[in-house]
Amino acid sequence: MKLRRLGTAVAGLGAAAAVTDRLLRDAAGELEPALDATERTYRWRGMDVAYAEAGDSDDPDLLLLHGINAAGSSGEFREIFGTLAETHHVVAPDFPGFGRSDRPPLRYSAALYEDFVADFLGTFDDPAVVASSLSGAYVARALTQRVDVASLVLVCPTTVAGPDPPKAWLRELLRAPVVGSALFDALVSKPSIRYFNADHAYADPDSVSSAWTDYQWRSTHQHNARFAVASFVAGHCNSTLDLGATLRDADVPLTVVWGRDATLPPLSQGRKLADEAGARLVVFDHAKLLPHVEYPDEFVGTVRDAL
């Protein structure tokens, strides 16, 4: 009898979690483009990868690659995209599994994203690149695969943004149909998103509008949103690259940008990387991981200097 009651209770909790997850996805609705631009599609390995495009196609190409995080998307560049498009042909993709791109239930990995970045960059002729966080390591890997870029600006680049070594059990737990959905919904709740923004992303939490927090929440509640995030949270998006040595050998004009108040990773890591790679280091005071959002005008000036 007790086992029957326990089974009934577990089944009831599972059903409630499934209903809650469905209600949250219905509340999120269809996700609109994050950037005011023409949206196009890049077909890659059976997936439709959405990207924003603006500026004159005859101007030099400039690619903006967002960081990998629970609510990652090309919207990370919302404050600088339009201004950069005044002088460049600017392209900003949503990585597979994020934003408006397809989100199949894959076991996402650094290797997959490295291949995507190399292939996507390869469709352009010697583009300039701005890459954030883990995407900086993915670009560096592409440089080892004979992908040419004209110049490179890396914002708080890192090879590790999750457990090291990766935790396969955590990835599989978040991928689980009922328990995983419930845990994921808690992980990407609005309080959790606000906490991450305040603790890691921005020195001034007021830099984040309620509209943007809402967009992040809606992005994380699209169909199959948890699968890429499960791999990220479990450390499977970490790169094994020696970033400093790779960038030193790449022979590409390099600028490294850091927020002085960043903790994941800290400025000390930025100084070490810049020394190893022989790069110019630009530090933004009172900023964390996203100085391009908190100081867009100054950041655009840094990018144009680098180009």
C-alpha positions as a Markdown table, in Angstrom:
| # | Residue | x | y | z |
|---|---|---|---|---|
| 1 | Met | 0.0 | 0.0 | 0.0 |
| 2 | Lys | 2.8 | 2.4 | 0.9 |
| 3 | Leu | 4.6 | 1.7 | -2.4 |
| 4 | Arg | 1.4 | 2.3 | -4.2 |
| 5 | Arg | 0.9 | 5.7 | -2.5 |
| 6 | Leu | 4.5 | 6.6 | -3.3 |
| 7 | Gly | 4.1 | 5.6 | -6.9 |
| 8 | Thr | 1.0 | 7.7 | -7.1 |
| 9 | Ala | 2.7 | 10.7 | -5.5 |
| 10 | Val | 5.7 | 10.4 | -7.9 |
| 11 | Ala | 3.4 | 10.1 | -10.9 |
| 12 | Gly | 1.4 | 13.2 | -9.7 |
| 13 | Leu | 4.6 | 15.2 | -9.3 |
| 14 | Gly | 5.8 | 14.2 | -12.7 |
| 15 | Ala | 2.5 | 15.2 | -14.3 |
| 16 | Ala | 2.5 | 18.5 | -12.5 |
| 17 | Ala | 6.1 | 19.2 | -13.6 |
| 18 | Ala | 5.2 | 18.4 | -17.2 |
| 19 | Val | 2.1 | 20.7 | -17.1 |
| 20 | Thr | 4.1 | 23.5 | -15.5 |
| 21 | Asp | 6.8 | 23.2 | -18.2 |
| 22 | Arg | 4.2 | 23.3 | -21.0 |
| 23 | Leu | 2.5 | 26.4 | -19.4 |
| 24 | Leu | 5.9 | 28.2 | -19.2 |
| 25 | Arg | 6.6 | 27.5 | -22.9 |
| 26 | Asp | 3.2 | 28.7 | -23.9 |
| 27 | Ala | 3.7 | 31.8 | -21.8 |
| 28 | Ala | 7.1 | 32.4 | -23.5 |
| 29 | Gly | 5.5 | 32.3 | -27.0 |
| 30 | Glu | 7.4 | 32.5 | -30.2 |
| 31 | Leu | 10.8 | 34.3 | -29.9 |
| 32 | Glu | 11.3 | 37.3 | -32.1 |
| 33 | Pro | 14.7 | 38.4 | -33.5 |
| 34 | Ala | 16.8 | 40.1 | -30.8 |
| 35 | Leu | 18.3 | 42.6 | -33.3 |
| 36 | Asp | 16.8 | 45.1 | -35.6 |
| 37 | Ala | 18.2 | 43.7 | -38.8 |
| 38 | Thr | 17.5 | 41.4 | -41.7 |
| 39 | Glu | 17.3 | 37.8 | -40.5 |
| 40 | Arg | 18.8 | 35.1 | -42.7 |
| 41 | Thr | 19.4 | 31.4 | -42.4 |
| 42 | Tyr | 22.6 | 29.4 | -42.7 |
| 43 | Arg | 21.9 | 25.7 | -43.3 |
| 44 | Trp | 24.4 | 23.6 | -41.3 |
| 45 | Arg | 24.4 | 19.9 | -40.6 |
| 46 | Gly | 20.6 | 19.7 | -41.1 |
| 47 | Met | 20.0 | 22.7 | -38.8 |
| 48 | Asp | 18.7 | 26.2 | -39.7 |
| 49 | Val | 21.0 | 28.6 | -38.0 |
| 50 | Ala | 19.5 | 32.1 | -37.8 |
| 51 | Tyr | 21.7 | 35.2 | -38.2 |
| 52 | Ala | 21.2 | 38.9 | -38.2 |
| 53 | Glu | 22.7 | 41.0 | -41.0 |
| 54 | Ala | 23.0 | 44.7 | -41.5 |
| 55 | Gly | 25.1 | 47.3 | -43.3 |
| 56 | Asp | 26.4 | 47.6 | -46.8 |
| 57 | Ser | 27.4 | 44.2 | -48.2 |
| 58 | Asp | 30.3 | 46.0 | -50.0 |
| 59 | Asp | 31.8 | 47.1 | -46.7 |
| 60 | Pro | 34.2 | 44.9 | -44.9 |
| 61 | Asp | 32.7 | 41.9 | -43.1 |
| 62 | Leu | 32.5 | 42.0 | -39.3 |
| 63 | Leu | 31.2 | 38.9 | -37.5 |
| 64 | Leu | 29.9 | 39.1 | -33.9 |
| 65 | Leu | 29.8 | 35.8 | -32.0 |
| 66 | His | 27.9 | 35.7 | -28.7 |
| 67 | Gly | 29.0 | 33.9 | -25.6 |
| 68 | Ile | 27.7 | 30.5 | -24.5 |
| 69 | Asn | 25.4 | 30.7 | -21.5 |
| 70 | Ala | 22.0 | 29.7 | -20.4 |
| 71 | Ala | 20.3 | 32.6 | -22.2 |
| 72 | Gly | 22.9 | 33.2 | -24.9 |
| 73 | Ser | 21.9 | 34.8 | -28.2 |
| 74 | Ser | 23.0 | 37.4 | -30.8 |
| 75 | Gly | 21.1 | 39.9 | -28.7 |
| 76 | Glu | 24.2 | 40.2 | -26.6 |
| 77 | Phe | 25.3 | 42.7 | -29.2 |
| 78 | Arg | 22.1 | 44.8 | -29.2 |
| 79 | Glu | 23.8 | 48.0 | -28.0 |
| 80 | Ile | 26.6 | 48.0 | -30.7 |
| 81 | Phe | 25.1 | 46.2 | -33.7 |
| 82 | Gly | 23.5 | 49.2 | -35.4 |
| 83 | Thr | 26.5 | 51.5 | -34.9 |
| 84 | Leu | 29.0 | 49.0 | -36.2 |
| 85 | Ala | 26.8 | 48.5 | -39.3 |
| 86 | Glu | 27.3 | 52.1 | -40.2 |
| 87 | Thr | 30.8 | 51.2 | -41.4 |
| 88 | His | 30.8 | 47.4 | -41.8 |
| 89 | His | 28.7 | 44.6 | -43.1 |
| 90 | Val | 27.8 | 43.1 | -39.7 |
| 91 | Val | 26.6 | 39.5 | -39.2 |
| 92 | Ala | 25.6 | 38.0 | -35.8 |
| 93 | Pro | 24.5 | 34.4 | -35.7 |
| 94 | Asp | 22.5 | 32.6 | -32.9 |
| 95 | Phe | 24.6 | 29.5 | -32.2 |
| 96 | Pro | 22.9 | 26.1 | -32.8 |
| 97 | Gly | 20.7 | 25.4 | -29.7 |
| 98 | Phe | 20.3 | 29.1 | -28.9 |
| 99 | Gly | 18.2 | 32.1 | -29.9 |
| 100 | Arg | 16.2 | 31.6 | -33.0 |
| 101 | Ser | 18.3 | 28.8 | -34.4 |
| 102 | Asp | 17.2 | 25.2 | -34.4 |
| 103 | Arg | 17.5 | 23.4 | -31.1 |
| 104 | Pro | 17.6 | 19.7 | -31.8 |
| 105 | Pro | 18.1 | 17.4 | -28.7 |
| 106 | Leu | 21.8 | 16.9 | -29.4 |
| 107 | Arg | 24.6 | 16.3 | -26.9 |
| 108 | Tyr | 26.2 | 19.7 | -27.7 |
| 109 | Ser | 29.9 | 20.0 | -27.2 |
| 110 | Ala | 32.9 | 22.3 | -27.8 |
| 111 | Ala | 33.8 | 20.2 | -30.8 |
| 112 | Leu | 30.5 | 20.9 | -32.4 |
| 113 | Tyr | 30.7 | 24.6 | -31.8 |
| 114 | Glu | 34.3 | 24.7 | -33.0 |
| 115 | Asp | 33.2 | 23.1 | -36.2 |
| 116 | Phe | 30.3 | 25.5 | -36.6 |
| 117 | Val | 32.4 | 28.5 | -36.1 |
| 118 | Ala | 35.1 | 27.3 | -38.5 |
| 119 | Asp | 32.4 | 26.6 | -41.2 |
| 120 | Phe | 30.5 | 29.8 | -40.7 |
| 121 | Leu | 33.6 | 32.0 | -40.7 |
| 122 | Gly | 34.7 | 30.1 | -43.9 |
| 123 | Thr | 31.7 | 31.4 | -45.8 |
| 124 | Phe | 33.2 | 35.0 | -45.6 |
| 125 | Asp | 36.3 | 36.4 | -47.1 |
| 126 | Asp | 38.8 | 37.3 | -44.4 |
| 127 | Pro | 36.3 | 38.8 | -41.9 |
| 128 | Ala | 37.0 | 40.7 | -38.8 |
| 129 | Val | 35.6 | 39.0 | -35.7 |
| 130 | Val | 34.4 | 40.0 | -32.3 |
| 131 | Ala | 33.9 | 37.0 | -30.0 |
| 132 | Ser | 32.7 | 36.8 | -26.4 |
| 133 | Ser | 33.7 | 34.3 | -23.7 |
| 134 | Leu | 33.8 | 30.7 | -24.9 |
| 135 | Ser | 33.3 | 31.7 | -28.5 |
| 136 | Gly | 36.7 | 33.3 | -28.4 |
| 137 | Ala | 38.2 | 29.8 | -27.9 |
| 138 | Tyr | 36.1 | 28.5 | -30.7 |
| 139 | Val | 37.4 | 31.1 | -33.1 |
| 140 | Ala | 41.0 | 30.4 | -32.0 |
| 141 | Arg | 40.4 | 26.7 | -32.8 |
| 142 | Ala | 39.2 | 27.8 | -36.3 |
| 143 | Leu | 42.4 | 29.7 | -36.8 |
| 144 | Thr | 44.3 | 26.3 | -36.5 |
| 145 | Gln | 42.1 | 25.0 | -39.3 |
| 146 | Arg | 43.3 | 27.5 | -41.9 |
| 147 | Val | 40.4 | 29.8 | -41.5 |
| 148 | Asp | 41.5 | 33.4 | -42.2 |
| 149 | Val | 40.3 | 36.4 | -40.3 |
| 150 | Ala | 41.5 | 40.0 | -40.8 |
| 151 | Ser | 41.5 | 40.9 | -37.1 |
| 152 | Leu | 40.2 | 39.6 | -33.8 |
| 153 | Val | 38.6 | 41.3 | -30.7 |
| 154 | Leu | 38.0 | 38.9 | -27.9 |
| 155 | Val | 35.8 | 39.9 | -24.9 |
| 156 | Cys | 36.7 | 38.0 | -21.7 |
| 157 | Pro | 37.7 | 34.9 | -23.7 |
| 158 | Thr | 38.0 | 31.6 | -21.8 |
| 159 | Thr | 38.3 | 27.9 | -22.4 |
| 160 | Val | 36.3 | 26.9 | -19.3 |
| 161 | Ala | 32.9 | 28.1 | -18.3 |
| 162 | Gly | 31.6 | 24.9 | -16.5 |
| 163 | Pro | 32.9 | 22.0 | -14.5 |
| 164 | Asp | 36.3 | 20.8 | -15.5 |
| 165 | Pro | 36.3 | 17.9 | -16.1 |
| 166 | Pro | 32.8 | 17.8 | -17.5 |
| 167 | Lys | 30.0 | 16.1 | -15.5 |
| 168 | Ala | 28.2 | 13.7 | -17.8 |
| 169 | Trp | 25.7 | 12.7 | -15.1 |
| 170 | Leu | 24.7 | 16.4 | -14.8 |
| 171 | Arg | 24.1 | 16.7 | -18.5 |
| 172 | Glu | 22.0 | 13.6 | -18.6 |
| 173 | Leu | 20.0 | 14.7 | -15.5 |
| 174 | Leu | 19.0 | 18.0 | -17.2 |
| 175 | Arg | 18.2 | 16.1 | -20.4 |
| 176 | Ala | 15.8 | 13.8 | -18.6 |
| 177 | Pro | 12.2 | 14.3 | -19.7 |
| 178 | Val | 10.4 | 15.2 | -16.4 |
| 179 | Val | 13.1 | 15.7 | -13.7 |
| 180 | Gly | 15.4 | 17.5 | -16.2 |
| 181 | Ser | 12.6 | 19.8 | -17.4 |
| 182 | Ala | 11.7 | 20.8 | -13.8 |
| 183 | Leu | 15.4 | 21.4 | -12.8 |
| 184 | Phe | 15.9 | 23.4 | -16.0 |
| 185 | Asp | 12.9 | 25.6 | -15.4 |
| 186 | Ala | 14.2 | 26.4 | -12.0 |
| 187 | Leu | 17.7 | 27.1 | -13.4 |
| 188 | Val | 16.4 | 29.6 | -15.9 |
| 189 | Ser | 13.7 | 31.3 | -13.9 |
| 190 | Lys | 13.6 | 35.1 | -13.9 |
| 191 | Pro | 15.2 | 35.3 | -10.4 |
| 192 | Ser | 18.0 | 33.1 | -11.6 |
| 193 | Ile | 18.6 | 35.1 | -14.7 |
| 194 | Arg | 18.6 | 38.3 | -12.7 |
| 195 | Tyr | 21.1 | 36.8 | -10.3 |
| 196 | Phe | 23.5 | 35.8 | -13.1 |
| 197 | Asn | 23.2 | 39.2 | -14.7 |
| 198 | Ala | 24.0 | 41.0 | -11.4 |
| 199 | Asp | 26.6 | 38.6 | -10.1 |
| 200 | His | 28.6 | 37.8 | -13.3 |
| 201 | Ala | 27.5 | 39.7 | -16.3 |
| 202 | Tyr | 27.1 | 43.4 | -15.4 |
| 203 | Ala | 28.8 | 45.7 | -12.9 |
| 204 | Asp | 25.7 | 47.8 | -12.9 |
| 205 | Pro | 22.5 | 45.6 | -12.8 |
| 206 | Asp | 20.5 | 48.6 | -13.9 |
| 207 | Ser | 22.2 | 48.2 | -17.3 |
| 208 | Val | 19.7 | 45.4 | -17.9 |
| 209 | Ser | 16.2 | 46.5 | -18.8 |
| 210 | Ser | 13.3 | 44.4 | -17.7 |
| 211 | Ala | 12.4 | 43.9 | -21.4 |
| 212 | Trp | 15.8 | 42.3 | -22.0 |
| 213 | Thr | 15.5 | 40.0 | -18.9 |
| 214 | Asp | 12.1 | 39.0 | -20.2 |
| 215 | Tyr | 13.6 | 38.2 | -23.6 |
| 216 | Gln | 16.3 | 36.1 | -22.0 |
| 217 | Trp | 13.6 | 34.2 | -20.0 |
| 218 | Arg | 11.5 | 33.6 | -23.2 |
| 219 | Ser | 14.6 | 32.4 | -25.0 |
| 220 | Thr | 15.3 | 29.8 | -22.4 |
| 221 | His | 11.7 | 28.6 | -22.6 |
| 222 | Gln | 11.6 | 27.8 | -26.3 |
| 223 | His | 11.1 | 24.2 | -27.4 |
| 224 | Asn | 14.2 | 22.0 | -26.7 |
| 225 | Ala | 16.0 | 25.0 | -25.0 |
| 226 | Arg | 17.4 | 22.8 | -22.3 |
| 227 | Phe | 19.6 | 20.6 | -24.4 |
| 228 | Ala | 22.4 | 23.0 | -25.3 |
| 229 | Val | 22.2 | 24.5 | -21.8 |
| 230 | Ala | 22.5 | 21.1 | -20.3 |
| 231 | Ser | 25.8 | 20.6 | -22.1 |
| 232 | Phe | 27.0 | 24.0 | -21.1 |
| 233 | Val | 26.2 | 23.7 | -17.4 |
| 234 | Ala | 27.8 | 20.3 | -17.3 |
| 235 | Gly | 31.1 | 21.6 | -18.8 |
| 236 | His | 30.8 | 19.9 | -22.2 |
| 237 | Cys | 31.2 | 23.2 | -24.0 |
| 238 | Asn | 34.6 | 23.8 | -22.4 |
| 239 | Ser | 37.5 | 23.9 | -24.9 |
| 240 | Thr | 40.7 | 21.9 | -24.5 |
| 241 | Leu | 42.7 | 24.5 | -26.4 |
| 242 | Asp | 45.8 | 26.2 | -25.1 |
| 243 | Leu | 44.4 | 29.6 | -25.8 |
| 244 | Gly | 47.4 | 31.8 | -25.3 |
| 245 | Ala | 49.7 | 29.6 | -27.4 |
| 246 | Thr | 47.2 | 29.3 | -30.2 |
| 247 | Leu | 46.6 | 33.0 | -30.4 |
| 248 | Arg | 50.3 | 33.7 | -30.2 |
| 249 | Asp | 50.9 | 31.5 | -33.2 |
| 250 | Ala | 47.9 | 32.7 | -35.2 |
| 251 | Asp | 49.6 | 35.9 | -36.6 |
| 252 | Val | 46.3 | 37.8 | -36.4 |
| 253 | Pro | 46.0 | 41.4 | -35.0 |
| 254 | Leu | 44.4 | 40.7 | -31.6 |
| 255 | Thr | 42.8 | 42.9 | -29.0 |
| 256 | Val | 41.6 | 41.5 | -25.7 |
| 257 | Val | 38.9 | 43.4 | -23.8 |
| 258 | Trp | 38.1 | 42.8 | -20.2 |
| 259 | Gly | 35.9 | 44.3 | -17.5 |
| 260 | Arg | 37.9 | 45.2 | -14.4 |
| 261 | Asp | 35.2 | 43.8 | -12.1 |
| 262 | Ala | 34.9 | 40.5 | -14.0 |
| 263 | Thr | 35.2 | 37.4 | -11.8 |
| 264 | Leu | 34.5 | 34.5 | -14.3 |
| 265 | Pro | 37.1 | 34.8 | -15.6 |
| 266 | Pro | 39.0 | 37.6 | -13.6 |
| 267 | Leu | 41.1 | 40.3 | -15.1 |
| 268 | Ser | 44.3 | 38.5 | -13.9 |
| 269 | Gln | 43.6 | 35.9 | -16.5 |
| 270 | Gly | 43.1 | 38.5 | -19.1 |
| 271 | Arg | 46.5 | 40.1 | -18.3 |
| 272 | Lys | 48.1 | 36.6 | -18.5 |
| 273 | Leu | 46.5 | 35.8 | -21.8 |
| 274 | Ala | 47.4 | 39.2 | -23.4 |
| 275 | Asp | 51.0 | 38.6 | -22.3 |
| 276 | Glu | 51.1 | 35.1 | -23.7 |
| 277 | Ala | 49.5 | 36.0 | -27.0 |
| 278 | Gly | 51.3 | 39.3 | -27.5 |
| 279 | Ala | 47.9 | 41.1 | -27.6 |
| 280 | Arg | 46.7 | 44.6 | -26.8 |
| 281 | Leu | 44.7 | 44.6 | -23.6 |
| 282 | Val | 41.8 | 47.1 | -23.1 |
| 283 | Val | 40.3 | 47.2 | -19.6 |
| 284 | Phe | 36.9 | 48.8 | -19.0 |
| 285 | Asp | 36.4 | 50.1 | -15.4 |
| 286 | His | 33.2 | 49.3 | -13.6 |
| 287 | Ala | 32.4 | 46.5 | -16.0 |
| 288 | Lys | 32.2 | 42.7 | -15.9 |
| 289 | Leu | 31.7 | 40.2 | -18.7 |
| 290 | Leu | 29.7 | 42.5 | -21.0 |
| 291 | Pro | 31.5 | 45.9 | -21.4 |
| 292 | His | 29.9 | 46.1 | -24.9 |
| 293 | Val | 26.5 | 46.4 | -23.3 |
| 294 | Glu | 27.5 | 48.8 | -20.4 |
| 295 | Tyr | 29.8 | 51.0 | -22.5 |
| 296 | Pro | 28.7 | 50.6 | -26.1 |
| 297 | Asp | 30.2 | 53.9 | -27.5 |
| 298 | Glu | 33.6 | 53.2 | -25.9 |
| 299 | Phe | 33.5 | 49.6 | -27.0 |
| 300 | Val | 32.7 | 50.5 | -30.6 |
| 301 | Gly | 35.7 | 52.9 | -30.5 |
| 302 | Thr | 37.9 | 50.0 | -29.3 |
| 303 | Val | 36.6 | 47.8 | -32.1 |
| 304 | Arg | 37.3 | 50.4 | -34.8 |
| 305 | Asp | 40.8 | 51.0 | -33.4 |
| 306 | Ala | 41.4 | 47.3 | -33.7 |
| 307 | Leu | 40.1 | 47.1 | -37.2 |
